[in-house]
Amino acid sequence: MRWAFAAGGWLMPGTTLRRASRLFATPLAHSHRRAWEADVSDCRVGQVESGGRTLTTYTWGDPAAQPWGLFTHGWSSFGLRCRPWVEPLRQAGYAVVSFDLPGHGRNEPAQTNLVECAGAGAAVARWHGPAAAVLAHSMGGGAAALAIRDGGLQAGRAVLVAPAADVLAAGHRFGRMVGLREPLVERMFHQFERQLGVPVASLSVHAYLPRFGMPALVVHDLEDDEVPWEEGERYARLWPGARLLSTRGLGHHRIAGDPEVIAAALRFLRGEPVGERVVSSPNLPFGIA
């Protein structure tokens, strides 16, 4: 693939750009396979509409009668990825709602983007009202943050695990992975801006996190090789009052279901101090308080 994109970028840049754009916007097929293979006998499977698409939802407990948590999965994952969290949250008195992002899981395969994924989270939240907590992994963290920014998602607390902070950085990582030349990556983003009608830079969290007010815990592994730890640190530094819990040896995927991470998140939801507060100023670009 790298050779094809590298050569195509010089020989057929237009065709290569279209192929790369489709690939960047299309969740991997294993998202669907794993979702359909997963056991749903212990939850209620439902549907909501978002942006003309039908989304599959999964519910444990009664969000109308209990404080509830909304779980948003990452790119090429699926809603039932939240399973390690369900029993601990239920024992703590929470109902749990999860869903498959557009183009993911049990939903119809399709291309999607961060704005659509944020709208999907907001659509699920509208069915149940303000959540006690929003919990998100990877790109789901960016989608949840964007839904909070736009007012579609309201929550008392937020727990973001290995959250992606920068759409542009994600695009450049994708370009390096597939061998797409930097000028074509830039053209790809210009196309996305025309499609979305907003500057892509406005979707990166540094543009809006300083306005947030709810308590937040960011958990990120120092050895994450998919979404760098620095992006989680950026959330904690820019989100007023947020705290950062750094792990080591869990990487990008195991951290999402690690029992110690889940236990720390539950302590945070109970109001206990977890992690460290990251501070910055013109004279102190990065530090821990």
C-alpha positions in Angstrom: 0.0 0.0 0.0 2.8 2.4 0.9 4.4 1.8 -2.5 1.2 2.3 -4.3 0.3 5.6 -2.6 3.9 6.9 -2.9 4.1 6.1 -6.6 0.5 7.2 -7.2 1.1 10.5 -5.5 3.6 11.4 -8.3 2.0 9.6 -11.3 -1.8 10.0 -10.6 -2.2 12.5 -7.8 -5.9 13.1 -8.3 -6.8 9.4 -8.3 -4.4 8.8 -5.4 -6.0 11.6 -3.4 -9.5 10.3 -3.9 -8.4 6.8 -2.8 -6.6 8.2 0.3 -9.6 10.3 1.3 -11.9 7.3 1.1 -9.5 5.2 3.1 -9.1 7.9 5.8 -12.9 8.3 6.2 -13.9 4.7 6.1 -13.8 2.6 9.3 -12.0 -0.8 9.0 -14.3 -3.8 8.3 -13.4 -5.6 11.6 -15.5 -3.0 13.4 -18.6 -4.6 11.9 -17.5 -8.2 12.3 -16.6 -7.8 15.9 -19.9 -6.0 16.7 -22.0 -8.7 15.1 -20.1 -11.4 16.9 -20.5 -9.8 20.3 -23.0 -11.1 22.8 -25.9 -8.6 23.4 -28.0 -10.8 25.7 -27.3 -8.7 28.8 -28.4 -5.3 27.2 -31.2 -3.7 25.4 -30.4 -3.0 21.7 -32.1 0.0 20.2 -31.8 2.6 17.5 -31.7 6.4 17.2 -31.6 8.6 14.1 -28.7 11.0 13.5 -28.1 13.0 10.4 -30.2 10.7 8.3 -28.5 7.6 9.5 -29.8 4.9 11.9 -27.4 4.2 14.8 -27.4 1.1 17.0 -27.5 1.7 20.8 -26.9 -0.5 23.8 -28.3 0.1 27.2 -27.8 -1.4 30.6 -30.0 -0.3 33.5 -32.6 2.5 33.3 -31.2 6.0 32.3 -34.5 7.5 33.2 -34.3 6.4 36.9 -30.5 6.2 37.5 -27.5 8.4 36.8 -26.2 7.3 33.5 -22.9 7.2 31.7 -22.5 7.6 27.9 -19.6 5.6 26.4 -18.2 6.7 23.0 -15.8 4.3 21.3 -12.9 5.1 19.0 -12.2 4.8 15.3 -12.8 1.4 13.7 -14.1 0.1 17.1 -17.7 -0.5 18.2 -20.1 0.3 21.0 -19.8 -3.0 22.8 -16.1 -2.1 23.4 -17.4 -0.6 26.6 -18.1 -4.1 28.2 -15.2 -4.0 30.7 -16.8 -0.8 32.1 -20.4 -2.0 32.3 -20.3 -4.1 35.5 -18.2 -1.7 37.5 -20.4 1.2 36.6 -23.6 -0.8 37.3 -22.3 -1.8 40.7 -21.6 1.9 41.3 -25.2 2.7 40.6 -25.0 3.9 37.0 -27.0 3.0 34.0 -24.8 2.7 30.9 -25.5 3.7 27.3 -23.2 3.0 24.4 -23.7 3.2 20.6 -22.0 2.4 17.3 -20.7 5.5 15.7 -21.7 6.2 12.1 -20.3 3.7 9.7 -19.2 1.5 12.6 -20.3 -1.7 14.4 -23.8 -2.9 13.5 -24.6 0.3 11.6 -24.5 0.3 7.8 -20.9 0.6 6.5 -20.2 4.1 5.3 -17.6 6.9 5.3 -17.8 9.3 8.3 -16.0 12.1 10.0 -15.5 13.7 13.4 -18.4 16.2 13.0 -20.8 13.4 12.2 -19.5 11.3 15.1 -20.0 14.3 17.5 -23.6 14.7 16.2 -24.2 11.0 16.8 -23.2 11.3 20.4 -25.5 14.3 20.8 -28.4 12.4 19.2 -28.0 9.5 21.6 -27.8 12.0 24.6 -31.0 13.7 23.6 -33.0 10.6 24.3 -32.0 10.5 27.9 -31.1 14.1 28.9 -28.0 15.2 30.7 -25.6 12.4 31.6 -23.9 12.0 34.9 -20.7 11.1 33.0 -19.3 10.8 29.5 -16.7 8.2 29.0 -14.7 8.0 25.7 -11.8 6.3 24.1 -9.4 7.6 21.4 -11.2 9.4 18.6 -14.4 9.0 20.6 -12.8 11.5 23.0 -12.6 14.1 20.3 -16.1 13.4 19.2 -17.4 13.7 22.8 -15.5 17.0 23.3 -16.9 18.4 20.1 -20.5 17.4 21.1 -19.9 19.1 24.5 -18.6 22.3 22.8 -21.7 22.5 20.5 -24.1 21.9 23.4 -25.5 18.6 22.2 -24.0 16.6 25.0 -24.3 17.7 28.7 -22.6 15.7 31.4 -21.5 16.1 35.1 -18.1 14.7 34.6 -15.9 13.4 31.7 -13.4 10.6 31.5 -11.3 10.5 28.4 -9.0 7.6 27.7 -6.2 8.1 25.2 -8.2 10.9 23.5 -7.2 12.2 20.1 -6.8 16.0 20.2 -5.7 17.1 16.8 -7.4 16.2 13.5 -4.6 17.6 11.4 -2.0 15.6 13.3 -4.1 12.5 12.8 -4.2 13.1 9.1 -0.5 13.5 8.9 0.0 10.3 10.9 -2.3 8.6 8.3 -0.3 10.1 5.5 3.0 8.8 6.9 1.5 5.4 7.5 0.2 4.9 3.9 3.0 6.8 2.2 1.0 9.8 1.0 3.0 12.9 0.3 2.5 16.0 2.5 1.1 18.2 -0.3 -1.6 15.6 -0.9 -2.4 15.4 2.8 -2.9 19.1 2.7 -5.2 18.9 -0.3 -7.1 16.1 1.4 -7.9 18.4 4.3 -8.9 21.3 1.9 -11.4 18.9 0.5 -12.7 17.9 3.9 -13.1 21.6 4.7 -15.3 22.1 1.6 -17.4 19.1 2.6 -17.8 20.1 6.2 -18.1 23.8 5.7 -15.8 24.6 8.7 -12.0 25.0 9.0 -10.5 21.6 10.1 -8.3 23.5 12.6 -11.4 24.6 14.4 -12.1 20.9 15.3 -8.8 20.6 17.2 -9.3 20.8 20.9 -7.0 23.7 21.6 -9.6 25.9 19.8 -12.3 25.4 22.4 -11.3 23.4 25.5 -10.4 26.5 27.6 -14.1 27.3 27.7 -15.1 24.0 29.4 -16.2 23.9 33.0 -17.1 20.3 34.0 -14.5 18.2 35.9 -12.5 15.9 33.6 -10.0 13.1 34.0 -7.7 12.3 31.1 -6.0 8.9 31.1 -3.2 8.3 28.6 -0.3 5.8 28.3 3.2 7.2 27.9 3.9 4.4 25.3 0.8 5.0 23.2 2.1 4.5 19.6 -1.2 5.5 17.9 -2.3 8.7 19.6 0.7 10.3 21.3 0.6 10.9 25.1 1.2 14.6 24.3 -2.4 14.8 22.9 -3.9 13.6 26.2 -1.6 16.0 28.0 -3.0 18.8 25.8 -6.6 18.0 27.0 -5.5 18.1 30.6 -3.6 21.3 30.2 -6.2 23.2 28.3 -9.4 21.9 30.0 -9.8 24.1 33.2 -9.4 22.0 36.3 -8.8 18.7 34.4 -6.5 16.1 35.8 -4.1 13.7 34.0 -3.4 10.1 34.9 -0.4 8.7 33.0 0.1 5.0 32.6 2.9 2.9 31.2 2.9 -0.3 29.3 -0.8 -0.3 28.3 -0.5 1.2 24.9 -3.5 2.6 23.0 -5.9 -0.4 23.2 -5.4 -2.3 26.4 -5.8 1.0 28.4 -9.4 1.1 27.3 -10.3 -2.0 29.3 -7.7 -2.1 32.0 -9.2 -2.8 35.5 -6.9 -0.3 37.3 -7.8 2.4 34.8 -11.5 1.7 35.3 -11.1 1.7 39.1 -9.3 5.1 38.9 -12.2 6.4 36.8 -14.8 5.3 39.3 -12.9 7.0 42.1 -12.9 10.2 40.0 -16.6 9.8 39.4 -17.1 9.6 43.2 -15.3 13.0 43.5 -11.9 11.7 44.7 -8.7 13.3 43.4 -7.1 11.1 40.7 -4.1 11.9 38.7 -2.3 15.3 38.5 -3.2 18.7 37.5 -1.3 20.0 34.5 -0.6 23.7 34.4 0.9 26.1 31.9 1.7 29.7 31.5 3.9 31.9 29.2 6.8 31.3 31.5 6.0 27.6 32.2 4.9 25.9 29.0 4.3 22.6 30.7 4.4 21.5 34.3 2.6 19.4 37.0 0.9 20.9 40.0 
